[in-house]
């Protein structure tokens, strides 16, 4: 199976092509950025497809991260994936950023818990906790830093994501510390591709997983009345 994976959810603009039968990444590129995903993504995808030396019609599926993450970044990646999938007549798979963060740690050892956490600002995090065999113990949610630390306290947890150091810094001194603190601004695009190759085909187009309303809200009181 050949998969094109796309990620613009957080602090990177990334794409990769995976050949799952050869268990090889055919081409991959990641640009670290907090803004500008919309301008960077399509040229980046074009370079990755050229590097893999395949056409879109030769893909088996397209994958994209659905969040949580930047509201603008999510819309950029999902819109691109939907458009490419429609043009190439290929299925599109949506994957969460939290699952993508956790995937390499679960693959390394699926007996220990993994805490995937993304900085949601204002002392909040987006959180998901995985147990043995990758089973979800705490479903994706937004939580205060204090709530996240409390939920993460378990036997030898591994913490990964852009909020990993925040949680580790708030860890109670009376509790055994995490065994791993893997601070990352964005998930590894190669693992997004691997997850997509193993996933069942989704039902319908992927939708953003925001988990909370945007900070910027329309100012209804300032609107001019329509005539």
C-alpha positions in Angstrom: 0.0 0.0 0.0 1.2 3.5 -0.9 0.1 6.3 1.4 0.6 10.0 1.2 0.5 11.5 4.7 0.0 15.2 5.4 0.4 17.1 8.7 -0.2 20.9 9.3 -1.9 20.6 12.7 0.9 22.1 14.9 4.4 23.5 14.5 5.3 21.8 11.2 4.3 21.4 7.6 5.0 17.8 6.6 4.3 15.2 4.0 5.6 11.7 3.3 4.9 8.8 1.0 5.1 5.3 2.5 5.3 2.0 0.7 3.9 -0.3 3.4 4.8 -3.5 1.4 8.5 -2.5 1.4 8.1 -1.0 4.9 9.9 2.1 3.5 9.4 5.8 3.4 9.8 6.7 -0.3 10.1 10.4 0.3 9.5 12.8 3.2 9.9 16.5 4.1 9.2 18.5 7.2 9.4 22.3 7.6 9.3 23.6 11.1 6.8 26.5 11.2 4.0 28.1 13.3 2.5 30.1 10.5 2.5 29.9 6.7 1.2 26.4 6.3 -1.2 27.3 3.5 1.6 28.8 1.3 4.1 26.0 2.0 2.0 22.8 1.8 1.2 22.3 -1.9 4.8 23.0 -3.1 6.0 20.7 -0.3 3.6 17.9 -1.4 4.8 18.3 -5.0 8.4 17.9 -3.9 7.6 14.8 -1.9 5.7 13.2 -4.8 8.5 14.0 -7.1 11.0 12.5 -4.6 8.9 9.3 -4.4 8.7 9.2 -8.2 5.0 8.3 -8.3 1.8 9.9 -9.5 -1.3 10.6 -7.4 -3.2 7.9 -9.2 -0.6 5.4 -7.9 -1.5 6.1 -4.3 -3.8 3.8 -2.4 -4.9 6.4 0.2 -4.2 9.8 1.6 -3.9 10.6 5.3 -4.1 13.8 7.2 -4.0 14.8 10.9 -7.3 16.1 12.2 -6.2 17.6 15.5 -6.3 18.8 18.1 -4.0 21.6 17.0 -4.0 25.0 15.3 -7.5 25.9 14.0 -6.0 27.4 10.8 -3.4 24.6 10.3 -6.1 21.9 10.6 -8.2 23.5 8.0 -5.3 23.8 5.6 -4.3 20.2 5.9 -7.7 18.7 5.8 -8.8 20.8 2.8 -5.7 19.8 0.9 -6.2 16.1 1.7 -9.9 16.2 0.7 -9.1 18.0 -2.6 -6.3 15.7 -3.6 -8.4 12.6 -2.6 -11.3 13.9 -4.7 -9.1 14.6 -7.7 -7.3 11.3 -7.5 -10.4 9.3 -6.6 -8.6 7.9 -3.5 -9.9 7.3 0.1 -8.8 9.8 2.7 -8.0 8.8 6.3 -8.1 11.1 9.3 -5.8 10.6 12.3 -5.5 12.5 15.5 -2.3 14.3 16.4 -2.4 12.7 19.9 -2.4 9.2 18.4 0.4 10.1 16.1 2.5 11.4 19.0 1.9 8.2 21.0 2.5 5.7 18.1 6.3 5.3 18.2 6.3 4.8 22.0 3.5 2.2 21.8 5.4 0.4 19.1 8.5 0.4 21.2 6.8 -1.0 24.3 3.0 -1.5 24.5 3.0 -2.5 28.1 3.6 0.9 29.6 1.2 3.9 29.5 1.8 6.8 27.1 0.5 10.3 27.9 0.1 12.4 24.7 -0.2 16.1 25.5 -0.4 19.2 23.4 0.0 22.7 24.8 -3.5 24.4 24.5 -2.2 27.6 26.2 -3.5 29.3 29.3 -2.4 26.4 31.6 -4.5 23.9 29.6 -3.5 20.9 27.5 -5.1 18.6 25.0 -4.7 15.2 26.5 -5.1 11.5 25.7 -3.7 8.6 27.7 -3.0 5.2 26.2 -2.6 2.0 28.2 -1.4 -1.6 27.4 -1.6 -2.5 23.7 -2.5 1.1 22.9 -5.9 1.0 24.5 -7.3 4.4 25.3 -7.6 5.0 29.0 -8.4 8.7 28.8 -10.2 9.9 25.7 -9.0 13.0 23.9 -10.0 16.1 25.9 -8.9 19.5 27.0 -7.8 19.7 30.6 -6.1 22.0 33.0 -2.5 21.3 33.6 -3.3 20.2 37.2 -6.0 17.8 35.9 -3.6 16.4 33.3 -0.8 15.8 35.9 -3.3 14.0 38.1 -4.6 11.9 35.3 -1.1 11.0 34.0 0.1 9.6 37.3 0.5 5.9 36.8 3.1 3.2 36.6 6.1 4.4 34.6 4.3 6.8 32.3 5.9 8.1 29.1 4.9 11.7 28.2 5.2 12.9 24.6 4.0 16.1 22.8 4.4 19.8 22.9 3.2 19.9 26.5 5.5 17.1 27.7 7.8 19.4 29.6 4.9 21.3 31.1 3.5 18.2 32.7 6.9 17.0 33.8 7.7 20.3 35.5 4.4 20.2 37.4 4.9 16.5 38.5 4.6 16.0 42.2 7.9 15.4 43.9 6.2 12.7 46.0 5.4 10.6 43.0 7.7 8.4 40.9 8.8 10.5 37.9 7.9 9.7 34.2 10.3 7.4 32.6 10.4 9.4 29.3 9.7 13.0 28.6 9.6 13.5 24.8 9.1 17.1 24.0 8.0 17.5 20.3 6.4 20.4 18.4 4.7 18.1 16.0 4.4 14.3 15.4 6.7 12.3 13.2 5.2 12.3 9.7 6.5 8.8 9.0 4.4 7.5 11.9 1.3 9.3 10.6 1.8 7.4 7.3 2.3 4.1 9.1 -0.9 4.6 11.2 -2.8 5.4 8.0 -1.6 2.2 6.3 -2.8 0.1 9.2 -6.1 2.0 9.7 -9.5 0.9 8.5 -11.0 3.2 5.9 -12.9 6.0 7.5 -16.6 6.8 6.9 -16.8 10.1 5.0 -14.4 12.9 4.9 -12.2 13.6 7.9 -13.3 16.5 10.2 -11.3 18.7 12.5 -11.0 17.6 16.1 -10.9 21.0 17.9 -11.9 19.9 21.4 -12.7 23.5 22.3 -14.0 26.7 20.7 -11.6 29.1 19.2 -10.2 31.9 21.4 -11.3 34.5 18.8 -15.0 35.0 18.8 -17.1 37.2 16.5 -18.2 40.4 18.2 -22.0 40.3 17.6 -22.5 43.6 19.4 -20.2 45.4 16.9 -22.0 44.2 13.8 -23.9 46.7 11.7 -27.6 45.9 11.1 -28.4 44.5 7.7 -30.8 46.5 5.6 
